[in-house]
């Protein structure tokens, strides 16, 4: 089997409402680039990455010179062709490699009649629990959805998600308002959902001292972990001695060199593995195996996926021996997907690992065309800008918060 062509298509898929974060906002939709790898045997494999537009298409398709004629089963050689540290020193191709590796693993699985998780050693679980990923949301002007800011509004939003999807673990994306306001939200969630797991992730926007103080405020909360409360390995090593909570990261340990540093001199207790950030499904799985051997807990991170990447997350989670936590996902914020059959369904907060060969999902080409056309109409959006905070920039930790409004806008 040889690769004959690679095509990239940028799509934009609507969200229920804009989702706000510490440095900006997703403006009511995700922009993703879908990658199709074709072979001489008539098989296609599918991959996906964040962002898009003509530059993404050109960047992906420029890699044809490396991969046309390449056997997609030879994943290790593909990694070195694309991500050789010398050759890519000034041109980081990690996320492009991830999208291509997804597609090649999809192809290999289809060729051999096995699932992606089987290529990683087999599934340890077939049903994967997920979290209700809670964001302070902007307002969808067409439907009126969103607009949550107060603790009471966030509890109502969480209850709606739990009722619809069955989630039993809830994570607040913080770093938007003052740390104390966000702690109030967590305390309200703890009171409303006393038997459920809770997390907070301010995206490293707090100082070490603020992380310690908020940790003390949340001492009696059933908090699974603090995720990236402050920036970096060194800052978190300081914080580690000031809090009783476990500390997780998806920002400061996202490659093997950083993982080695964390093993030698621990800063984080939980490593969140991302199939895109780590450069592919195999790369994230290998990181998970290192964590297992070094007695570190692992979880699976979400970087704003459609169904293709969600499938990679399901296969990764299925094959991780040391999975200790429910998986992150933005997926429930989407109103639709590009998959044949539509969005995957949550049952009791879980999604089953796909049973078909490869990634186990297929792209609906009509949906792909529909959302490619929507992207052409709407274009992209600046990820680091928030329409509700015009003129605002994240230029200094803890000083970048908009004034909190106790009463939401009409």
C-alpha positions in Angstrom: 0.0 0.0 0.0 1.4 3.4 -1.1 0.2 7.0 -0.5 -0.9 8.5 -3.8 -2.4 11.9 -2.7 -3.1 14.1 0.3 -6.0 16.6 0.5 -6.8 19.2 3.1 -10.2 20.8 3.6 -10.9 23.6 6.2 -14.3 23.5 7.8 -16.1 25.5 10.5 -18.7 23.8 12.6 -21.1 25.8 14.9 -21.0 25.6 18.7 -24.1 26.0 20.9 -22.6 29.3 22.1 -19.2 31.1 22.1 -16.9 29.6 24.7 -14.5 32.0 26.5 -11.1 31.2 27.9 -8.2 32.9 29.5 -6.7 34.5 26.4 -9.7 35.0 24.2 -12.7 33.1 22.8 -14.0 30.6 20.3 -16.5 32.8 18.4 -19.4 30.4 18.3 -17.7 27.8 16.0 -14.6 25.7 15.6 -12.3 26.0 12.6 -10.6 22.7 11.8 -8.7 21.3 8.8 -9.7 17.8 7.7 -7.0 15.7 6.1 -7.6 12.8 3.7 -4.7 10.5 2.7 -5.4 8.4 -0.3 -3.7 5.2 -1.4 -3.1 3.1 -4.5 -5.5 0.4 -3.1 -8.5 2.8 -3.1 -8.5 3.2 0.7 -8.7 6.7 2.3 -7.6 7.5 5.9 -8.9 10.6 7.8 -7.1 13.1 10.1 -7.9 16.4 11.6 -6.1 19.4 13.1 -7.0 22.8 14.5 -7.1 26.0 12.5 -7.3 26.3 8.8 -7.5 28.4 5.7 -5.3 28.5 2.6 -2.1 28.5 4.6 -3.0 25.2 6.4 -4.1 23.6 3.1 -0.8 24.6 1.5 1.3 23.4 4.5 -0.4 20.0 4.6 -0.3 19.5 0.9 3.3 20.6 0.7 4.2 17.4 2.6 3.2 15.4 -0.4 6.8 15.6 -1.5 7.8 13.6 1.6 4.9 11.1 1.5 3.6 10.3 -2.0 4.9 6.7 -2.5 5.3 6.2 1.2 3.9 3.1 2.9 1.4 4.4 5.6 2.3 1.3 7.7 5.8 2.8 8.1 4.8 5.2 10.8 8.2 5.6 12.4 9.8 6.6 9.2 7.0 9.1 8.5 7.7 10.7 11.9 11.3 11.2 11.1 10.6 12.5 7.6 8.3 15.2 8.9 9.5 15.8 12.5 13.2 15.3 12.3 14.4 17.7 15.0 17.1 19.2 12.9 15.1 19.6 9.7 12.0 21.0 11.5 13.9 23.2 14.0 12.5 26.4 12.5 9.3 24.9 11.2 7.4 22.9 13.9 5.3 20.3 12.1 4.0 18.5 15.1 0.3 19.1 14.7 0.5 18.5 10.9 2.2 15.2 11.6 -0.6 14.3 14.1 -3.3 14.8 11.4 -1.3 12.7 8.9 -0.6 10.0 11.5 -4.3 9.8 12.4 -5.0 9.2 8.7 -2.3 6.6 8.3 -3.3 4.7 11.4 -6.8 4.8 10.0 -5.5 3.3 6.8 -3.4 0.6 8.5 -6.4 -0.5 10.6 -8.7 -0.6 7.5 -6.0 -2.6 5.6 -5.6 -5.1 8.4 -9.1 -5.2 9.6 -8.2 -4.1 13.2 -9.0 -1.0 15.3 -6.6 1.8 16.1 -6.5 0.7 19.7 -5.5 -2.8 18.7 -2.4 -1.3 17.0 -1.5 0.1 20.4 -1.7 -3.2 22.1 -5.5 -3.6 22.5 -8.3 -2.1 24.4 -8.5 -2.2 28.2 -11.9 -0.6 28.3 -14.7 -0.2 25.7 -16.7 2.6 27.3 -15.0 5.9 28.0 -16.3 8.4 30.6 -16.2 12.1 29.8 -16.5 15.4 31.7 -18.9 18.3 31.3 -16.3 20.9 30.1 -17.8 24.1 31.6 -16.9 27.5 30.0 -18.1 31.0 30.7 -20.0 31.3 27.5 -20.9 34.3 25.3 -24.4 34.6 24.0 -25.6 33.0 20.8 -27.6 35.9 19.4 -29.8 33.5 17.3 -30.8 31.0 20.0 -30.2 32.9 23.2 -28.0 30.1 24.5 -25.0 31.0 26.7 -24.2 34.1 28.7 -23.2 32.2 31.9 -21.1 34.2 34.4 -22.5 33.9 37.9 -22.1 30.8 40.1 -25.9 30.2 39.9 -25.8 30.4 36.1 -22.8 28.0 35.9 -24.6 25.5 38.2 -27.7 25.7 36.0 -25.5 25.1 32.9 -23.8 22.2 34.5 -27.1 20.6 35.5 -28.4 21.0 32.0 -25.3 19.2 30.6 -25.5 16.5 33.2 -29.2 15.9 32.5 -28.7 15.8 28.8 -25.5 13.7 28.7 -25.1 12.1 32.1 -21.7 13.6 33.1 -20.5 12.8 36.6 -17.3 14.9 36.5 -17.2 18.7 35.9 -14.3 20.9 34.9 -14.4 24.7 35.0 -12.3 26.6 32.4 -11.1 29.5 34.5 -8.7 32.3 33.9 -11.4 34.7 32.6 -12.7 36.4 35.8 -11.0 37.0 39.1 -9.6 33.9 40.8 -11.9 34.3 43.8 -15.0 34.5 41.6 -14.0 31.3 39.8 -13.4 29.7 43.2 -17.0 30.7 44.2 -18.2 28.9 41.0 -16.4 25.7 42.0 -17.8 26.0 45.6 -21.3 26.4 44.2 -20.7 23.3 41.9 -19.5 21.3 44.9 -22.6 22.1 46.8 -24.9 21.3 43.9 -23.1 18.1 42.9 -21.7 16.7 46.1 -21.0 13.2 44.7 -19.3 14.3 41.5 -15.7 15.0 40.6 -14.6 18.6 40.1 -11.6 20.3 38.4 -10.6 23.8 37.6 -8.2 24.9 34.9 -7.2 28.6 34.7 -4.8 28.0 31.9 -1.7 29.1 34.0 -3.1 32.6 34.5 -2.5 32.6 38.3 0.6 33.3 40.2 2.1 30.6 42.4 0.8 32.4 45.5 -2.7 32.8 44.1 -2.7 29.1 43.2 -1.8 28.3 46.8 -4.5 30.6 48.2 -7.2 29.3 45.9 -6.1 25.8 46.7 -6.7 26.6 50.4 -10.2 28.0 49.6 -11.0 24.7 47.8 -9.4 22.5 50.4 -12.6 20.8 51.4 -13.9 20.4 47.8 -13.9 17.0 46.1 -11.3 18.4 43.7 -9.7 15.8 41.5 -6.9 18.2 40.6 -5.8 21.7 39.9 -4.9 22.0 36.2 -2.2 24.4 35.2 -2.9 26.8 38.0 0.4 28.7 37.3 2.9 28.7 34.5 5.7 26.2 33.9 7.6 23.5 35.6 9.5 25.7 38.0 6.5 27.7 39.2 4.5 24.5 39.7 7.4 22.9 41.6 7.0 25.8 44.1 3.3 25.5 44.2 3.5 21.8 44.7 4.7 22.3 48.3 1.9 24.8 49.1 -1.2 22.8 48.2 -2.7 19.4 49.1 -4.4 19.1 45.7 -2.9 17.0 42.9 -1.7 19.2 40.0 -2.2 18.4 36.4 -0.9 19.9 33.1 -1.5 20.0 29.4 0.5 23.1 29.0 3.9 22.5 30.5 4.5 18.8 29.7 3.6 18.3 26.1 6.8 16.6 24.8 9.1 13.9 25.9 11.9 16.2 27.1 9.5 18.0 29.4 8.2 14.7 30.5 11.7 13.5 31.4 12.2 16.7 33.4 9.0 16.1 35.3 10.0 12.5 36.1 13.4 13.6 37.4 12.1 16.6 39.4 8.3 16.3 39.8 6.1 19.3 39.3 2.9 17.6 38.1 1.0 14.6 39.3 -1.2 14.1 36.3 -0.2 14.4 32.7 -3.0 15.2 30.2 -2.2 13.6 26.9 -3.4 15.2 23.7 -3.2 13.4 20.4 -2.6 16.6 18.5 -0.3 18.5 20.9 2.0 15.4 21.4 2.2 14.9 17.6 -0.1 11.9 17.1 -2.0 9.0 18.6 1.1 6.9 18.9 3.2 9.7 20.4 0.5 10.3 23.1 0.2 6.6 23.8 4.0 6.3 24.2 4.0 9.2 26.6 1.2 7.4 28.5 3.3 4.3 28.8 6.2 6.3 30.2 3.9 7.8 32.7 2.6 4.3 33.7 6.2 3.0 34.2 7.1 6.1 36.2 4.0 5.9 38.4 2.4 9.1 37.0 -1.3 9.4 36.5 -2.6 10.1 33.0 -5.7 11.7 31.6 -6.7 12.6 28.0 -6.9 16.3 27.0 -9.2 18.0 24.4 -8.0 20.6 22.0 -11.3 21.4 20.4 -12.1 18.3 18.3 -14.5 17.1 15.7 -15.3 13.4 15.4 -12.1 12.3 13.8 -9.9 13.6 16.6 -12.5 12.4 19.1 -12.0 8.9 17.7 -8.3 9.1 18.3 -9.0 10.2 21.9 -11.3 7.2 22.4 -8.7 4.8 21.0 -6.0 6.3 23.1 -8.1 6.2 26.3 -9.1 2.6 25.5 -5.4 1.5 25.4 -3.9 3.5 28.4 -3.2 1.2 31.3 -3.0 4.0 33.8 -6.0 6.1 33.0 -7.3 7.5 36.3 -9.8 10.2 35.2 -12.7 10.9 32.9 -11.7 12.3 29.6 -11.9 16.0 28.5 -13.9 16.9 25.4 -15.3 20.0 23.8 -17.5 17.7 21.7 -20.7 18.4 23.6 -20.5 22.1 22.7 -20.8 21.3 19.0 -24.2 21.4 17.3 -23.2 18.9 14.5 -20.3 16.9 13.1 -18.9 15.8 9.8 -19.2 12.1 10.4 -21.5 9.7 8.7 -24.4 9.3 11.1 -23.8 12.6 12.8 -22.4 13.2 16.2 -21.4 10.4 18.5 -23.8 10.0 21.4 -23.1 10.2 25.1 -24.8 7.5 27.3 -24.5 8.1 31.0 -21.6 10.5 30.4 -19.7 7.9 28.2 -19.0 7.2 24.6 -18.2 3.7 23.3 -14.9 3.0 21.5 -15.7 2.7 17.8 -15.9 -1.0 16.7 -15.1 -0.6 13.0 -11.5 -1.0 11.7 -9.0 1.9 11.8 -10.4 4.9 13.7 -13.8 3.5 13.2 -15.4 6.6 11.8 -16.1 7.8 8.3 -16.5 11.3 7.0 -19.8 12.4 5.4 -18.6 14.1 2.2 -21.8 16.1 2.0 -21.3 17.4 5.5 -17.6 18.1 4.7 -18.7 20.2 1.7 -21.4 22.0 3.8 -19.1 23.1 6.5 -16.3 23.9 4.0 -18.8 26.3 2.4 -19.7 27.7 5.8 -16.0 28.4 6.4 -15.7 30.2 3.0 -18.6 32.4 4.1 -17.5 33.2 7.6 -13.7 32.8 7.5 -11.6 32.3 10.6 -11.6 34.3 13.8 -8.8 35.6 16.1 -8.5 32.9 18.9 -6.9 35.4 21.2 -9.6 38.0 20.9 -12.9 38.1 22.9 -15.8 40.0 21.3 -17.1 40.7 24.8 -13.8 42.4 25.8 -12.9 44.6 22.8 -9.5 46.1 23.0 -8.4 43.7 25.7 -5.2 41.6 25.5 -3.8 39.0 27.8 -0.6 40.8 28.6 0.0 40.1 32.3 -1.2 37.2 34.5 -4.0 38.0 36.9 -4.2 41.6 35.5 -6.0 40.5 32.4 -9.5 40.0 33.8 -12.5 42.0 32.7 -14.5 43.4 35.5 -17.0 40.8 36.7 -20.6 41.7 36.1 -22.9 40.3 38.9 -25.9 40.9 36.5 -25.3 39.5 33.0 -26.0 41.7 30.0 -29.6 41.7 28.6 
